[in-house]
């Protein structure tokens, strides 16, 4: 039985798929299986996967989306550890070796991720923040609190204990692109999160990235922010978060402000104003929240221009 199950998610990225698979095959850590799950590709991906003899292949009959596909692959995984690789991303050779070593040394850690950088469609390193955010990393501090402010973990950079993901019920299939963020938050509620400070995961930026589909991401973000609000209350009561980090000037104020912004982006100005007001009650010094509250009266189109 393999120690690690690599879940290779595939959907119409045939141009990049061979490089992604080569990155798995070149790993210095060798005790793994590869489960390639295709979600209905029409670009030759399925035919190419069928010719690869070292893979377990799953072909979805219906398009399940990213998180439905991951749940199918997770159910088929035999390894005690699970790694995710999207078919347009790349691993460098020592990724799994360093992650497994960290998990073996720290049984309290349920998930470990790595550093990395962005690459373009031709696999050249891309400087700056091509998607509007820096490559996520989290080395020290409270990861649970950090995940309130932004997603700190790239899906392709994660290696997790299979049992934990299954006990948590797998990924939430209601999400289009933020289900990994929600999952990492749930993992951080029950286990520590580790970080390998080395650039071992390469996140590819190209025109077909799911993160470019802004309207679907905004709907995801609104649902996620409402869920995080509930989890902040629960984690505060459970003692996993300190009141000073959640209450006045803290995570709760930020989350309400972020919720207001995505509500406005989704064309809900009245909801946005209510969320901004809640944020300002907790932290009246958030000048940016005042500005965005006033912009809600200008309408969604003008609001977007000022962001």
C-alpha positions in Angstrom: 0.0 0.0 0.0 1.5 3.4 -1.0 2.2 5.9 1.8 1.1 9.0 -0.3 -1.8 9.3 -2.7 -1.3 12.1 -5.3 -4.7 13.4 -6.5 -4.0 14.9 -10.0 -7.1 16.9 -11.0 -7.5 17.3 -14.7 -9.8 19.5 -16.8 -8.9 20.8 -20.3 -5.2 21.7 -19.6 -3.6 19.1 -21.9 -0.9 21.6 -22.9 0.4 21.6 -19.3 -0.5 18.1 -18.1 2.6 16.3 -19.2 4.8 18.7 -17.3 2.6 18.3 -14.2 2.8 14.5 -14.4 6.6 14.6 -15.0 6.9 16.7 -11.8 5.3 13.8 -9.8 7.3 11.2 -11.5 10.6 13.0 -10.7 9.9 13.1 -6.9 12.8 12.0 -4.8 10.2 10.4 -2.4 9.0 7.3 -4.2 6.3 5.7 -2.0 3.3 7.1 -3.8 0.4 6.3 -6.1 -1.0 8.7 -8.7 -4.8 9.0 -9.0 -5.6 11.1 -12.1 -9.2 12.3 -12.1 -10.6 13.9 -15.3 -13.7 16.0 -15.0 -14.9 15.8 -18.6 -12.0 17.2 -20.7 -12.5 17.6 -24.4 -9.0 18.6 -25.4 -7.3 15.1 -25.7 -6.6 14.9 -22.0 -8.6 11.7 -21.5 -7.0 9.9 -24.4 -3.5 10.8 -23.2 -4.2 9.7 -19.6 -5.5 6.4 -20.9 -2.0 5.7 -22.3 -0.2 6.3 -19.1 0.5 3.0 -17.4 1.6 4.2 -14.0 -1.7 5.9 -13.1 -5.0 5.1 -11.6 -7.4 7.0 -13.8 -10.9 8.1 -13.0 -13.1 9.6 -15.7 -16.2 11.5 -14.3 -19.3 10.7 -16.3 -20.6 14.2 -15.3 -18.8 17.4 -14.7 -18.5 17.5 -10.9 -16.3 20.6 -10.5 -13.0 20.8 -8.6 -14.2 19.7 -5.2 -16.6 17.0 -6.4 -13.7 15.5 -8.3 -11.3 15.8 -5.3 -13.9 14.0 -3.2 -14.1 11.1 -5.7 -10.3 10.8 -5.8 -10.1 11.1 -2.0 -12.5 8.2 -1.6 -10.3 6.1 -3.9 -7.0 7.0 -2.2 -5.1 4.2 -0.4 -2.3 6.3 1.1 -2.3 7.6 4.7 -1.3 11.0 3.2 -2.9 12.9 0.4 -1.3 15.5 -1.9 -3.2 17.6 -4.5 -1.8 18.7 -7.8 -3.8 20.7 -10.3 -3.0 19.7 -13.9 -1.5 23.1 -14.8 0.8 23.4 -11.8 4.3 21.8 -11.2 6.2 20.3 -8.3 10.0 20.4 -7.9 11.7 17.1 -7.0 12.1 17.4 -3.2 8.5 18.5 -2.5 7.0 15.3 -1.1 10.3 14.2 0.6 10.5 17.4 2.7 6.8 17.4 3.5 6.6 13.7 4.6 9.7 14.3 6.8 8.0 17.2 8.5 4.8 15.1 9.1 6.8 12.2 10.4 8.7 14.4 12.9 5.5 16.2 14.1 2.5 14.0 14.6 0.4 16.9 15.8 0.6 18.5 12.3 -2.3 17.5 10.1 -1.3 19.4 6.9 1.9 20.8 5.6 2.4 23.2 2.6 5.4 24.6 0.8 6.6 27.9 -0.6 6.8 28.4 -4.3 6.4 31.0 -7.1 4.2 31.8 -10.1 5.1 30.6 -13.6 3.5 31.6 -17.0 2.2 29.4 -19.8 5.7 28.7 -21.0 7.0 27.7 -17.5 9.0 30.9 -17.0 9.1 32.4 -13.5 6.7 35.4 -13.2 7.6 38.1 -10.7 5.2 40.2 -8.8 1.6 39.3 -8.1 0.1 38.3 -11.5 -3.3 37.2 -9.9 -3.5 40.2 -7.6 -2.0 38.3 -4.6 1.4 37.1 -3.5 2.2 33.4 -3.4 0.7 32.2 -0.1 3.0 31.3 2.7 2.5 31.0 6.4 5.5 30.2 8.7 4.7 31.4 12.2 1.7 32.5 14.3 -1.9 31.4 14.4 -2.8 29.8 11.0 -6.4 29.7 12.0 -6.4 33.5 12.5 -4.3 34.0 9.3 -6.9 32.1 7.2 -9.5 34.7 8.2 -7.6 37.4 6.3 -6.6 35.4 3.2 -6.1 31.9 1.9 -2.6 31.0 3.0 -2.2 27.7 1.2 -2.1 26.9 -2.5 -4.0 23.6 -3.1 -1.1 22.2 -5.2 1.3 22.9 -2.3 -0.7 20.9 0.3 0.0 17.4 1.8 -2.5 16.3 4.4 -3.3 13.3 6.5 -6.0 11.3 4.7 -7.9 10.4 7.9 -8.3 14.1 8.8 -9.8 15.1 5.4 -12.2 12.1 5.5 -13.2 12.8 9.1 -14.0 16.4 8.1 -16.3 15.1 5.4 -14.2 16.0 2.4 -14.4 19.2 0.4 -17.5 21.3 0.3 -18.8 20.8 -3.3 -20.9 24.0 -3.2 -17.8 26.0 -3.9 -16.4 26.8 -7.3 -12.9 27.9 -6.4 -12.7 28.5 -2.6 -13.4 25.1 -1.3 -9.8 24.4 -0.5 -9.7 27.6 1.6 -12.6 26.4 3.6 -11.1 23.0 4.0 -7.8 24.4 5.3 -9.7 26.4 7.9 -11.5 23.3 9.0 -8.2 21.3 9.2 -6.6 24.2 11.2 -9.5 23.9 13.8 -8.5 20.3 14.6 -4.7 20.1 13.9 -1.5 22.1 13.5 -0.4 23.2 10.1 3.2 23.0 9.0 5.2 24.9 6.4 8.3 23.9 4.3 10.1 27.1 3.6 11.4 26.2 0.2 10.1 27.1 -3.4 8.8 23.6 -4.3 5.4 24.3 -5.8 5.0 26.3 -9.0 1.6 27.9 -9.6 0.9 28.5 -13.3 -0.9 31.6 -14.4 -2.6 31.6 -17.7 -5.8 32.8 -19.3 -7.9 29.8 -18.3 -7.2 29.9 -14.6 -10.3 29.4 -12.5 -9.3 32.4 -10.4 -9.9 34.6 -13.5 -13.7 33.8 -13.3 -14.4 36.7 -11.0 -18.1 36.6 -10.7 -18.1 32.9 -9.6 -15.3 33.7 -7.2 -17.2 36.6 -5.7 -20.2 34.4 -5.0 -17.8 31.9 -3.4 -16.3 34.6 -1.3 -19.6 35.8 0.0 -20.6 32.3 1.1 -17.2 31.8 2.6 -17.2 35.1 4.6 -20.6 34.3 6.0 -19.3 30.9 7.1 -16.1 32.3 8.6 -18.3 34.7 10.7 -20.0 31.6 12.2 -16.7 29.8 12.7 -15.1 32.8 14.5 -17.8 32.7 17.1 -17.4 29.0 17.5 -13.6 29.1 17.7 -13.8 32.0 20.2 -16.1 30.0 22.5 -13.9 26.9 22.1 -10.8 28.9 23.1 -9.0 28.3 19.8 -8.9 32.0 19.2 -8.1 34.8 21.7 -10.8 37.5 22.2 -8.3 40.3 21.4 -7.7 38.7 18.0 -11.3 38.4 17.1 -13.2 41.3 18.7 -12.5 45.0 18.5 -9.9 45.9 15.8 -9.5 42.2 15.0 -10.6 39.4 12.7 -14.3 40.0 13.1 -14.1 43.6 12.0 -12.0 42.6 9.0 -14.3 39.7 8.0 -17.4 42.0 8.1 -15.6 44.5 5.9 -14.5 41.8 3.4 -18.1 40.4 3.4 -19.4 43.9 2.6 -17.0 44.2 -0.3 -18.0 40.9 -1.9 -21.7 41.6 -1.3 -21.3 44.9 -3.2 -19.4 43.2 -6.0 -22.3 40.8 -6.2 -24.8 43.7 -6.6 -26.1 43.8 -3.0 -25.6 47.3 -1.8 -28.0 47.1 1.2 -26.4 44.0 2.5 -23.0 45.5 2.0 -23.9 48.6 4.0 -25.1 46.4 6.9 -21.8 44.5 6.9 -19.7 47.6 6.7 -21.6 49.1 9.6 -21.0 46.0 11.7 -17.3 46.3 10.8 -17.2 49.9 11.9 -18.9 49.3 15.2 -16.1 46.9 16.0 -13.3 49.1 14.6 -14.3 52.7 13.9 -10.8 53.5 12.8 -11.1 51.5 9.5 -11.0 54.5 7.1 -11.1 52.2 4.1 -14.4 50.8 5.3 -15.9 54.3 5.6 -14.8 55.0 2.0 -16.3 51.7 0.7 -19.5 52.3 2.6 -19.9 55.6 0.9 -19.1 54.0 -2.5 -22.1 51.6 -2.1 -24.3 54.6 -3.0 -22.6 55.0 -6.3 -23.7 51.6 -7.6 -21.9 48.2 -8.2 -20.3 49.3 -11.5 -18.6 52.4 -10.1 -17.7 50.6 -6.9 -15.7 48.0 -8.9 -13.8 50.8 -10.6 -12.5 52.1 -7.3 -11.2 48.8 -6.0 
